[in-house]
């Protein structure tokens, strides 16, 4: 929308929403009270746990000679240390040409921390995609 329309609607929203959004508040209360949110959280936790376990198992079985990691208790990534013989910058560039985005890990380097590590995400990928990702890494390494 044009800037003047957005400004006008924003002003109306401020007038209407001085005490909070009661409709949204009531909808969220209904979702909490009827157990919808709790069911979603349980389902999501099971899915993410399955993905984490699958990813860690395949990382360990296919790349155990060149990676070191601890299975995370929470979160959606695996902090992974690669063997020093592996150039993560080069690996990341080659992986990208295969359709796999891999951080070169430089974002995690600090003055007192400069290891050959990166975070490998698993949460948004299917089990098949996780397997394919590890296979791409194995092929490139």
C-alpha positions in Angstrom: 0.0 0.0 0.0 1.0 3.6 -0.4 2.8 5.2 2.6 -0.1 7.5 3.5 -2.5 4.5 3.6 -0.2 2.5 5.9 0.2 5.6 8.1 -3.6 6.1 8.3 -4.3 2.4 9.1 -1.5 2.4 11.7 -3.1 5.3 13.4 -6.5 3.5 13.4 -4.9 0.4 14.8 -3.4 2.4 17.6 -6.8 3.8 18.5 -8.4 0.3 18.4 -5.6 -1.5 20.1 -4.9 0.6 23.1 -5.9 -2.2 25.5 -4.4 -5.1 23.5 -6.0 -7.4 20.9 -8.8 -9.1 22.8 -9.8 -11.3 19.8 -6.2 -12.6 19.4 -5.9 -13.0 23.2 -9.1 -15.0 23.4 -8.1 -17.2 20.4 -4.7 -18.0 22.1 -6.4 -18.7 25.4 -8.8 -21.2 23.6 -5.8 -22.9 22.0 -4.1 -23.2 25.3 -7.2 -24.3 27.2 -8.2 -27.0 24.8 -4.7 -28.5 24.6 -4.0 -27.6 20.9 -0.7 -25.9 21.8 0.4 -28.7 24.1 -0.4 -31.4 21.4 1.5 -29.4 18.8 4.6 -29.0 21.1 4.6 -32.7 21.8 4.4 -33.6 18.1 7.0 -31.0 17.1 9.4 -32.3 19.8 9.1 -35.9 18.5 9.7 -34.8 15.0 12.8 -32.8 15.8 14.1 -35.5 18.1 13.7 -38.0 15.2 15.5 -35.7 12.8 18.3 -35.0 15.3 18.9 -38.7 16.0 18.8 -39.6 12.3 21.2 -36.8 11.4 23.6 -37.7 14.2 23.5 -41.4 13.5 24.3 -40.9 9.8 27.0 -38.3 10.6 28.6 -40.8 12.9 28.3 -43.7 10.5 29.4 -41.9 7.4 31.9 -39.2 8.6 33.1 -40.4 12.0 36.7 -40.3 10.7 36.6 -36.6 9.9 34.0 -35.1 12.2 33.6 -34.8 16.0 30.4 -33.8 17.7 28.2 -34.3 20.7 24.5 -35.1 20.3 22.8 -31.9 21.4 20.3 -32.2 24.2 18.3 -29.3 22.7 18.4 -26.9 19.8 18.2 -27.5 16.1 21.8 -27.7 15.1 24.8 -29.9 15.7 28.0 -28.2 16.7 30.5 -30.1 14.5 34.3 -30.0 14.5 35.9 -31.1 11.2 39.4 -32.7 10.9 42.0 -30.0 10.4 42.9 -31.4 7.0 39.5 -30.3 5.7 39.3 -26.7 4.4 35.8 -25.7 5.5 35.8 -22.7 3.1 36.5 -24.8 0.1 34.1 -27.5 1.3 31.3 -25.0 1.7 31.9 -23.7 -1.9 31.9 -27.1 -3.4 28.8 -28.1 -1.4 27.0 -25.1 -2.6 27.5 -26.2 -6.2 25.8 -29.5 -5.3 22.8 -27.6 -3.8 23.9 -27.9 -0.2 24.4 -24.8 1.9 27.2 -25.3 4.4 28.6 -22.5 6.5 32.4 -22.2 6.4 32.3 -21.6 10.1 34.1 -18.3 10.0 31.1 -16.5 11.6 32.0 -18.5 14.8 35.6 -17.5 14.9 36.8 -15.1 17.6 40.2 -13.9 18.8 40.4 -16.7 21.4 38.4 -19.3 19.3 39.5 -20.4 15.9 38.7 -24.0 15.4 37.6 -25.9 12.3 34.0 -26.0 13.3 30.5 -25.1 12.1 26.9 -25.6 13.0 25.0 -28.2 11.0 21.2 -27.7 11.0 18.8 -30.5 10.9 15.4 -29.1 12.0 14.0 -27.9 8.7 15.1 -31.0 6.6 13.4 -34.3 6.0 15.1 -37.5 6.9 15.8 -38.1 3.2 17.3 -34.6 2.8 19.5 -35.1 5.8 20.8 -38.4 4.4 21.5 -36.7 1.0 23.3 -33.8 2.7 25.7 -36.2 4.6 26.2 -38.1 1.4 27.2 -34.9 -0.4 29.6 -34.1 2.3 31.1 -37.6 2.2 31.5 -37.4 -1.5 33.3 -34.0 -1.4 35.5 -35.0 1.5 
